[in-house]
């Protein structure tokens, strides 16, 4: 089960966060910066919620920024979300520049907190430790060449690919090679945002603009000023919000909720989706005018099964070394490597990464064997019972996705590449 560490000197705030997040992961609370190093070493959390001020009356966030830099200097650091009662844009932008993936202001709406941490947990899994697009296949060499060609421009880029292929890595590579590399890269997972919060998250809001708006808050467009805004799973954006996003992109300005004064924004927008291109061009699901605004350049990230045995072997060895963390070095049994290269990898690089983590924890022999990776070998359907076999495999796939997502319906649906409604129908169908 994933782990979350909360560092906040206010016990009431920490308790509220723990109660809101306890269904997502195992949550641990610490109240003093002096306790942080020991907690990181003991718990090895996936996500750290980090308060920015620890001295009464302090509001500049200096203590939090210093801790953020220390945390990110650790080997395999957690994904960091910063928390502050002071919603200044400058502090949020500085935290993002220093390596935080998101920020949240206190007091928060629980929906907003859960969505933010869900996105942080999901974001952690697919990225290689070195943050590189690994692989020497022709497909990956071509993708890296496209990134190098497109990155220096200001063009909007639409990144297409299945779940787990590394679309966010492509966005990060584009940002690093752009003229905006010194500015923040802010990723927003549109799939994990409740529909009611989309406009507030993207465009911001003013004090009193809705029931829980206890203070003004900058939106993602403003917080990413001078940098790059990455809209992940853009296909999940409701049609009504698509119209407002289009207006913001065309006018290069946003109007916060509760305000009638537009705010100019200077961001480069990257977007990604796992939707099939045929679905993207369905006007009932996605506005054509917004699509044309986003897809000035289209980058297609290949699924792992199309990248070849060489890439799979390279990724396996990379992740096995990454997760070894002091354990004796081991190679992969030749027969196991052949089976791993032939495996379909429906979850792509994300599935491979998790399989490698499992293998390093559980393997006992001098070489890694196929069972160490916890994969289900492909089965051949019996000719006389093809329908039953498909039913069984669908049920197994749903069970595996639920187990991998620790019962979280939204995450399980993303792993399977279906909507929440479609997943609920399958749960009912199979009595799960």
MOKAKA-V385336 format. One record per backbone hydrogen bond with DSSP energy under -0.5 kcal/mol. NH is the residue of the N-H (numbers start at 0). CO is the residue of the C=O. If there is no record, write none. Layout:
# MOKAKA-V385336
<<NH/CO> <NH/CO>>
This chain:
# MOKAKA-V385336
<<3/25> <4/46> <5/27> <6/4> <6/48> <7/5> <7/29> <10/8> <13/9> <14/10> <15/11> <16/12> <17/13> <18/14> <19/15> <20/16> <21/17> <23/20> <24/20> <25/1> <26/24> <27/3> <29/5> <34/31> <35/32> <36/32> <38/34> <39/35> <40/36> <41/37> <42/38> <43/38> <43/39> <45/2> <46/2> <47/78> <48/4> <49/47> <49/80> <50/6> <50/48> <51/82> <57/54> <63/51> <64/60> <65/61> <66/62> <67/63> <68/64> <69/65> <70/66> <71/67> <72/68> <72/69> <73/70> <76/73> <78/45> <80/47> <81/101> <82/49> <83/103> <86/84> <91/87> <92/88> <93/89> <94/90> <95/91> <96/92> <97/93> <98/95> <99/94> <100/79> <101/79> <103/81> <105/83> <112/108> <113/109> <114/110> <115/111> <116/112> <117/113> <118/114> <119/115> <120/116> <121/117> <122/118> <123/119> <124/120> <125/121> <126/122> <126/123> <130/127> <133/131> <140/136> <141/137> <142/138> <143/139> <144/140> <145/141> <146/142> <147/143> <148/144> <149/145> <150/146> <151/147> <152/149> <156/268> <157/296> <158/156> <158/270> <159/157> <159/298> <160/272> <164/161> <169/165> <170/166> <171/167> <172/168> <173/169> <174/170> <175/171> <176/172> <177/174> <180/177> <182/179> <185/183> <185/227> <186/100> <186/184> <187/229> <189/187> <189/231> <191/188> <192/188> <196/193> <197/193> <197/194> <200/196> <201/197> <202/198> <203/198> <203/199> <204/216> <205/256> <207/212> <208/205> <212/209> <213/211> <216/204> <219/200> <220/201> <222/218> <223/219> <224/221> <225/265> <226/223> <227/183> <228/267> <229/185> <229/227> <230/228> <230/269> <231/187> <231/229> <233/230> <233/271> <235/232> <236/233> <241/237> <242/238> <243/239> <244/240> <245/241> <246/242> <247/243> <248/244> <249/245> <250/246> <251/247> <252/247> <253/262> <255/253> <256/203> <258/255> <261/259> <262/253> <264/251> <267/226> <269/228> <269/267> <270/156> <271/230> <272/158> <278/275> <279/275> <280/276> <281/278> <282/280> <284/281> <285/281> <290/286> <291/287> <292/288> <293/289> <294/290> <296/155> <298/157> <300/159> <300/298> <301/299> <305/302> <306/303> <307/303> <311/307> <312/308> <313/309> <314/310> <315/311> <316/312> <317/313> <318/314> <319/315> <320/316> <321/317> <322/318> <323/319> <324/320> <326/323> <330/365> <332/367> <336/332> <337/333> <338/334> <339/335> <340/336> <341/337> <342/338> <347/344> <348/163> <349/163> <349/346> <350/346> <351/347> <352/348> <353/349> <354/350> <355/351> <356/352> <357/353> <358/354> <359/355> <360/356> <361/357> <362/358> <367/330> <371/368> <372/368> <372/369> <373/370> <374/369> <376/374> <380/378> <384/381> <385/382> <388/384> <389/385> <390/386> <391/387> <392/388> <393/389> <394/390> <395/391> <396/392> <397/393> <398/394> <399/395> <400/396> <401/397> <402/398> <403/399> <404/400> <405/402> <406/401> <407/404> <408/406> <411/407> <412/408> <413/409> <414/410> <415/411> <416/412> <417/412> <422/418> <423/419> <424/420> <425/421> <426/422> <427/423> <428/424> <429/425> <430/427> <431/426>>
